[in-house]
């Protein structure tokens, strides 16, 4: 019964139950291709790439000619083993064509193979496959997009032997004619895909033009069904959010922060539901939203958003807002309350810290304030200049007696030490996102080789004890304090961060704690970094936290150079970053 139960659980979104039942069926060696196709996909989604590969490989031993398993394994290996992935995709495509199968399966594999050929710059092959696709699949929006991207690639390379200028122009006219046959939503999807491609190529003006064209198409007036209206709105929301955060990474703050607002209505995976999940105790009718007008002499209530790190980061801008408003209220989750009641106590006459219990039990009411605003929305109104960031730090204050006691404990643990370096190696999020932001413990261990007088202290949230114990068995001077659990209480964790002389961490909440305290910090920044980091490789420190420097992972060479930079930083005594 493992497989039927797994499929039922997977369909209703219960991934924990689905995984358990898939694993039981897998161990029982159930001979069903759907088991290996779906179970591998679930493991990949959850970040277990090794497990996913094992499932796909075993499935292909049993079902060597199954296009679904082949296609899924191709997606798994696409970034790390592109030749193998392409072989799987093309094999799946040939199998589907030989079986005269069409529909969604053929479309998915065709588009996957085509996009991968384009990424590998196999332009002649990609062009031939795209043209054949037009004949077999018709004016499919994603196929037309891929063909446009192939034409762009040929125009920017030596593609004259494949298409001369006249042939390219004729093909582009054919694409535009086919595009006119698509529904408005499909036309907008193609323009948005083109905008994303142009942004990736650094063609900002072209990308903005394609984005605006897509928005104009999808927002055309006219009678539409409720289903069509919902689809259009979702397209606007999701793509405005994605385009906005890309603009932020390109330092296009004015437009980027405006589009950042769409995160409040863009769906996200997991329990938070939205990219910017917001608990709003008062409706807009009860307490109007701040929309950028003058707030001179006004009382402004700022509302916490879903991520602890986001809140800690946006609060650093609060002192700048105090230059304009009469007072600010800050509505926070319980884990942050003691930290900010202490850190902002010197502003207690103008800053009030509220809990959600205060709102639900009537101690906080709309009458206390004139306007309300999600804390992440303040940037579009007052912080579109890069120079306005990082101006009021350090802001955080740890509980001094806790920090002093922890420091004494850590320095005297085992052989005496003179310097404590806080460390964190695993990113937040879930599934593949965690892996993308993290560094494997065996790689991170390179940084922990003995240094005279230095002890490393784990600031990692989650189950870090076994990793630290493994390092200690290798003779590395690393300490894990099981008394501190930031997932339960942030205040003792902040004292633990403050007990350190410097911090070396991947991009997670640790950066916000260390940066907010003003500690010399080096962030090991993944190529998959999010919107709060600039893409400019010359940016060598965080614009949010002046004390946080950056060592960047390379798309071509991985973490090697960043780890060398981090080790050199440690050997130099972990200094603050230089301006840049």
C-alpha positions in Angstrom: 0.0 0.0 0.0 3.1 2.3 0.1 2.8 3.6 -3.4 -0.9 4.4 -3.5 -0.7 6.2 -0.2 2.4 8.1 -1.4 0.6 9.3 -4.5 -2.4 10.4 -2.5 -0.3 12.2 0.0 1.8 13.8 -2.7 -1.3 15.0 -4.5 -2.8 16.7 -1.4 0.6 18.3 -0.6 1.5 16.3 2.4 5.2 15.8 1.5 6.2 14.3 4.9 3.7 11.5 4.5 4.4 11.1 0.8 8.1 10.8 1.5 7.6 8.1 4.1 5.3 6.0 1.8 7.5 6.5 -1.2 10.5 5.3 0.8 8.6 2.2 2.0 7.7 1.4 -1.6 11.2 2.0 -2.7 12.6 -0.3 -0.1 10.1 -2.9 -1.1 11.3 -2.5 -4.7 7.9 -1.8 -6.1 8.1 -2.1 -9.9 6.2 1.0 -11.0 7.8 3.8 -13.0 5.8 6.5 -11.3 7.4 5.6 -8.0 10.9 6.5 -9.3 9.7 9.5 -11.3 7.8 11.1 -8.4 10.0 10.1 -5.4 13.1 11.4 -7.1 11.3 14.7 -7.9 10.2 15.0 -4.2 13.8 14.4 -2.9 15.2 16.9 -5.4 12.7 19.5 -4.3 13.7 18.9 -0.7 17.4 19.3 -1.5 18.4 15.7 -1.3 20.2 15.6 -4.6 22.2 12.5 -3.9 19.0 10.6 -2.9 17.2 11.8 -6.0 20.0 10.6 -8.2 20.0 7.2 -6.5 16.2 6.8 -7.1 16.4 7.9 -10.7 19.3 5.6 -11.4 17.6 2.6 -9.9 14.4 3.5 -11.8 16.2 3.5 -15.1 17.7 0.1 -14.3 14.1 -1.2 -14.1 12.6 1.1 -16.8 15.5 2.1 -19.1 13.1 3.6 -21.7 10.9 5.7 -19.5 10.9 9.3 -20.7 9.6 10.7 -17.4 12.4 9.4 -15.3 15.0 10.4 -18.0 13.6 13.9 -18.1 13.6 14.3 -14.4 17.2 13.0 -14.1 18.2 15.5 -16.9 16.8 18.3 -14.8 18.7 17.1 -11.7 22.0 17.0 -13.5 21.5 20.0 -15.7 23.8 22.4 -13.8 26.4 20.0 -12.7 26.6 17.4 -15.5 25.2 19.2 -18.6 26.4 16.7 -21.2 24.8 13.8 -19.3 21.6 15.9 -18.8 21.4 16.7 -22.5 21.9 13.0 -23.4 19.0 12.1 -21.1 16.7 14.9 -22.5 17.4 13.9 -26.1 16.9 10.2 -25.4 13.5 11.0 -23.7 12.6 13.1 -26.7 13.4 10.3 -29.2 11.4 7.8 -27.2 8.3 10.1 -27.1 8.6 10.7 -30.9 9.0 7.0 -31.6 5.9 6.3 -29.6 4.1 9.1 -31.4 3.2 10.6 -28.0 2.3 14.2 -27.9 0.7 16.5 -25.3 2.3 17.8 -22.2 5.1 15.2 -21.9 6.4 15.9 -25.4 6.2 19.6 -24.9 8.1 19.5 -21.6 10.9 17.4 -22.9 11.2 19.3 -26.1 11.4 22.7 -24.4 13.9 21.3 -21.9 16.2 19.9 -24.6 15.9 23.2 -26.6 16.7 25.5 -23.7 19.7 23.3 -22.7 21.0 23.3 -26.3 20.8 27.1 -26.3 22.5 27.4 -22.9 25.3 25.2 -24.2 25.6 27.5 -27.2 24.9 24.7 -29.6 23.1 27.2 -31.8 22.7 25.2 -35.0 21.2 22.3 -33.2 18.9 24.6 -31.1 17.7 26.4 -34.2 16.9 23.1 -36.0 15.0 21.8 -33.0 13.1 25.1 -32.6 12.0 25.1 -36.2 10.9 21.4 -36.0 9.1 22.3 -32.8 7.1 25.0 -34.5 5.9 22.4 -37.0 5.0 19.8 -34.4 3.8 21.9 -31.4 2.4 24.9 -33.1 2.7 28.5 -31.8 3.6 27.3 -28.2 4.5 30.4 -26.2 7.6 28.9 -24.5 8.8 27.5 -27.8 8.4 31.0 -29.5 10.4 32.4 -26.5 13.2 29.9 -27.0 13.3 30.7 -30.7 13.6 34.4 -29.9 16.4 33.7 -27.5 18.2 31.6 -30.1 17.9 34.5 -32.6 19.4 36.9 -30.0 22.3 34.5 -29.3 23.0 34.2 -33.1 22.9 38.0 -33.5 25.5 38.5 -30.7 27.8 35.7 -32.0 29.1 34.6 -35.3 25.8 33.1 -36.5 25.9 34.4 -40.1 26.7 30.9 -41.3 23.4 29.6 -39.8 21.2 32.6 -40.7 22.1 35.7 -42.7 20.5 39.0 -41.8 17.6 38.6 -44.2 16.9 35.1 -43.0 17.0 36.2 -39.4 14.6 39.1 -40.1 12.2 36.7 -41.9 12.3 34.3 -39.1 11.6 37.0 -36.5 8.6 38.2 -38.6 7.4 34.6 -38.6 7.7 34.5 -34.8 5.8 37.8 -34.4 3.1 36.5 -36.7 2.8 33.4 -34.6 2.9 35.4 -31.5 -0.2 37.3 -32.6 -2.1 34.0 -32.6 -1.4 33.6 -28.9 -3.7 34.7 -26.1 -2.7 38.0 -24.4 -1.4 36.1 -21.3 0.8 34.0 -23.5 2.1 37.0 -25.4 2.9 38.6 -22.1 4.7 35.5 -20.8 6.9 35.5 -23.9 7.8 39.2 -23.5 8.5 38.6 -19.8 10.8 35.7 -20.6 12.6 37.9 -23.1 13.0 40.6 -20.4 14.5 38.1 -18.0 17.0 37.0 -20.7 17.9 40.6 -21.5 18.4 41.4 -17.8 20.7 38.4 -17.5 22.7 39.7 -20.5 23.1 43.1 -18.8 20.7 44.9 -21.3 18.8 46.8 -18.7 17.1 49.3 -21.0 16.0 46.5 -23.4 14.8 44.4 -20.4 12.7 47.3 -19.0 11.2 47.9 -22.5 10.2 44.2 -22.8 8.8 44.2 -19.2 6.7 47.3 -19.9 5.4 45.8 -23.2 4.4 42.7 -21.3 2.6 44.6 -18.6 0.8 46.7 -21.2 -0.4 43.5 -23.0 -1.7 41.8 -19.9 -3.4 44.9 -18.5 -5.3 45.8 -21.7 -8.9 46.7 -21.0 -11.7 44.5 -22.2 -14.1 41.8 -21.1 -12.4 38.8 -19.6 -13.6 35.8 -17.6 -12.9 35.6 -13.9 -10.4 32.8 -14.6 -8.6 34.9 -17.2 -8.6 37.9 -14.8 -7.0 35.7 -12.1 -4.4 34.4 -14.4 -3.5 37.8 -15.6 -3.2 39.2 -12.1 -1.0 36.3 -11.0 1.3 36.9 -14.1 1.6 40.6 -13.1 2.2 39.8 -9.4 4.8 37.1 -9.9 6.7 38.7 -12.6 6.7 42.2 -11.0 8.1 40.6 -7.9 10.8 38.7 -9.7 11.7 41.6 -11.9 11.8 43.9 -8.9 14.2 41.9 -6.9 16.4 41.6 -9.9 16.4 45.3 -10.3 17.4 45.7 -6.6 20.4 43.5 -7.2 21.3 45.8 -10.1 21.1 48.9 -7.8 18.0 50.1 -9.6 16.4 51.0 -6.3 13.6 53.4 -7.3 11.9 51.0 -9.6 13.0 47.9 -7.8 11.5 48.9 -4.4 8.2 49.8 -6.1 8.0 46.4 -7.6 9.1 44.8 -4.3 5.5 45.6 -3.1 4.2 42.8 -5.3 5.8 40.4 -2.8 2.8 41.0 -0.5 0.6 39.2 -3.1 3.0 36.8 -4.8 2.6 33.2 -3.6 5.5 31.4 -2.0 6.0 27.7 -1.1 5.5 26.6 2.5 3.4 27.9 5.4 4.3 31.6 4.9 2.1 31.5 1.7 3.4 34.8 0.4 6.9 36.1 -0.6 6.3 38.9 2.0 4.0 37.3 4.5 2.4 40.0 6.7 0.3 39.8 9.9 -1.9 42.9 9.8 -3.9 43.4 13.0 -5.8 46.5 11.7 -7.5 46.9 8.3 -6.8 49.9 6.1 -10.1 51.3 7.0 -9.2 51.2 10.7 -5.7 52.6 10.1 -4.7 54.0 6.7 -1.7 52.8 4.9 1.3 55.1 4.4 1.7 55.6 0.7 4.7 57.9 0.7 3.1 61.2 1.6 4.7 63.5 4.2 4.8 62.0 7.6 6.1 65.1 9.4 4.6 65.1 12.9 2.7 61.8 12.2 2.7 58.6 14.3 3.6 55.6 12.1 3.1 51.9 13.0 5.5 49.5 11.2 4.4 45.9 10.8 6.8 43.0 11.0 7.1 40.7 8.0 7.7 37.0 7.8 11.5 36.6 8.0 13.4 37.4 11.2 16.5 38.5 9.1 14.3 40.8 7.0 12.9 42.5 10.0 16.3 42.9 11.6 17.6 44.4 8.4 14.8 46.9 7.8 14.8 48.1 11.4 18.3 49.5 10.8 16.5 52.2 8.7 14.2 53.2 11.6 16.5 56.0 13.0 16.4 57.7 9.6 12.6 57.7 9.7 12.7 59.3 13.1 14.2 62.4 11.5 10.7 63.0 10.0 8.0 61.4 12.1 6.7 62.3 15.6 6.8 58.6 16.8 7.1 55.1 15.5 5.5 51.9 16.7 7.2 48.6 15.9 5.0 45.5 15.9 7.2 42.4 16.4 7.1 38.7 17.0 7.9 37.5 20.5 11.4 36.2 19.6 12.5 39.7 18.8 10.8 41.7 21.5 13.5 41.6 24.2 16.2 42.4 21.7 14.6 45.6 20.4 13.1 46.7 23.7 16.7 46.8 25.0 18.4 48.0 21.8 16.0 50.9 21.2 15.4 51.8 24.9 17.4 55.1 24.4 14.6 56.1 21.9 11.8 55.0 24.2 10.2 58.5 24.2 9.6 58.2 20.4 9.7 54.4 19.6 7.2 52.0 21.1 7.7 48.2 20.7 4.5 46.2 20.5 3.7 42.5 20.5 0.9 40.8 18.6 -0.7 40.0 22.0 -0.8 43.8 22.6 -2.9 44.1 19.4 -5.2 41.2 20.0 -5.8 42.1 23.7 -6.5 45.8 23.0 -3.4 47.4 24.5 -2.5 48.5 21.0 -5.3 50.2 19.0 -5.6 52.1 15.7 -6.1 55.3 17.8 -2.4 55.2 18.8 -1.2 55.9 15.3 -2.0 57.9 12.2 -0.7 55.5 9.6 0.6 52.0 9.2 3.1 50.4 6.9 4.7 47.0 6.3 8.3 47.5 7.4 9.6 46.3 4.0 7.6 49.0 2.2 9.4 52.0 3.7 12.2 51.7 1.2 10.2 52.7 -1.8 9.2 55.9 -0.1 12.4 57.1 1.5 15.3 54.8 0.7 16.0 54.8 -3.0 19.5 56.2 -2.6 22.2 53.7 -1.8 23.9 56.3 0.5 21.0 56.2 2.9 21.8 52.6 4.0 24.0 51.6 6.8 24.1 55.0 8.5 23.0 54.2 12.0 25.0 51.2 13.1 25.7 49.4 15.4 22.0 49.4 16.4 21.7 46.1 18.3 22.6 45.7 22.0 23.1 42.3 23.5 22.4 41.6 27.2 25.9 42.6 28.5 26.1 40.2 31.5 25.2 37.3 29.3 27.7 38.2 26.6 30.5 38.6 29.1 29.7 35.3 30.8 29.5 33.4 27.6 32.8 34.9 26.4 34.5 33.8 29.7 33.1 30.3 29.3 34.2 30.0 25.7 37.7 31.4 26.2 38.4 29.0 29.1 36.9 26.0 27.4 39.7 23.5 27.1 43.0 25.2 26.4 42.9 29.0 26.9 42.2 31.1 23.8 42.4 34.8 23.2 40.0 35.3 20.2 36.6 33.9 19.4 35.3 33.6 15.8 31.6 32.9 15.4 30.8 30.6 12.5 27.8 29.5 10.5 27.8 27.4 7.3 24.2 26.5 6.5 21.7 28.8 4.9 18.0 29.2 5.7 14.9 28.3 3.7 14.0 24.8 2.6 14.9 22.1 0.2 17.2 23.1 -2.7 17.4 26.7 -1.4 19.2 25.6 1.8 21.8 23.7 -0.3 22.3 26.6 -2.6 23.1 29.0 0.2 25.2 26.6 2.3 28.8 25.2 2.3 29.4 21.5 2.9 31.0 20.9 6.3 34.0 19.2 4.7 34.6 22.3 2.7 34.0 24.6 5.6 36.5 22.6 7.7 39.3 24.1 5.5 38.7 27.4 7.3 38.9 26.0 10.7 42.4 24.7 10.6 44.2 25.7 13.9 45.2 29.4 14.3 47.2 30.5 17.4 44.9 31.7 20.1 41.7 31.3 18.0 38.7 29.3 19.0 35.7 29.0 16.7 32.1 29.2 18.1 29.1 27.7 16.3 26.4 30.3 15.8 24.5 27.9 13.5 20.9 27.5 14.1 19.3 24.0 13.8 21.0 20.7 14.6 24.6 21.8 14.5 26.0 19.6 17.3 26.9 16.5 15.3 28.8 18.6 12.7 30.8 20.4 15.4 31.5 17.1 17.1 32.8 15.7 13.9 35.1 18.7 13.4 36.4 18.3 17.0 37.2 14.7 16.3 39.4 16.0 13.5 41.3 18.1 16.0 39.6 21.4 15.2 39.0 23.9 18.0 35.3 24.4 17.5 32.7 24.9 20.3 29.0 24.1 20.2 26.9 25.5 23.1 23.7 23.4 23.4 22.3 25.9 25.9 21.7 28.4 23.1 18.9 27.8 20.5 18.0 30.8 18.4 15.0 28.9 16.9 13.5 29.2 20.4 15.1 32.3 21.9 16.9 34.9 19.9 18.1 37.0 22.9 20.7 34.4 24.3 21.8 33.8 20.7 22.5 37.5 20.2 24.6 37.5 23.4 26.5 34.5 21.9 27.2 36.5 18.8 28.3 39.5 20.9 30.7 37.3 22.8 32.7 36.8 19.6 35.4 39.1 18.2 34.4 38.5 14.6 32.0 36.3 12.6 32.5 34.2 9.4 29.1 33.0 8.0 27.1 32.2 4.9 24.2 34.6 4.2 21.7 33.8 6.9 20.3 35.4 10.1 23.8 35.3 11.6 24.8 38.1 9.3 22.0 40.3 10.6 23.0 39.7 14.2 26.7 40.3 13.6 26.1 43.3 11.3 23.6 44.8 13.6 26.2 44.6 16.5 28.9 46.1 14.3 31.2 43.1 14.5 33.9 42.6 11.8 32.2 40.0 9.7 32.9 38.1 6.4 29.9 36.8 4.5 30.5 33.8 2.2 28.1 34.8 -0.4 26.6 32.2 -2.7 26.0 32.8 -6.4 22.4 32.2 -5.5 22.2 35.2 -3.2 18.9 36.9 -2.8 17.7 40.5 -3.3 19.5 42.1 -0.4 23.0 41.6 -2.0 24.3 43.5 -5.0 25.3 41.6 -8.1 28.2 43.9 -8.8 31.4 41.9 -8.1 33.2 45.1 -7.1 30.9 45.5 -4.1 33.1 44.0 -1.3 30.8 44.7 1.6 27.1 44.8 2.5 25.4 48.1 1.8 23.1 47.3 4.8 25.9 46.6 7.3 29.2 48.4 6.9 31.0 45.9 9.1 30.1 43.0 6.8 32.5 42.2 4.0 31.9 39.7 1.2 33.7 36.7 -0.2 31.8 35.6 -3.3 31.3 32.1 -4.7 32.2 31.9 -8.4 29.9 30.4 -11.0 32.8 29.0 -12.8 35.1 27.9 -10.0 32.8 27.4 -7.1 33.8 28.2 -3.5 37.6 27.8 -4.0 38.6 31.4 -4.2 36.1 32.6 -1.6 37.4 30.1 0.9 41.0 31.2 0.2 39.9 34.8 0.8 38.2 33.8 4.0 41.2 31.9 5.3 43.5 34.9 4.5 41.0 37.1 6.4 41.2 34.9 9.5 45.0 34.8 9.3 45.1 38.6 9.1 43.1 38.9 12.4 39.6 39.2 11.0 39.7 43.0 10.3 36.6 45.1 9.3 36.1 45.4 5.6 37.5 48.3 3.6 35.2 50.8 1.9 34.0 49.7 -1.5 
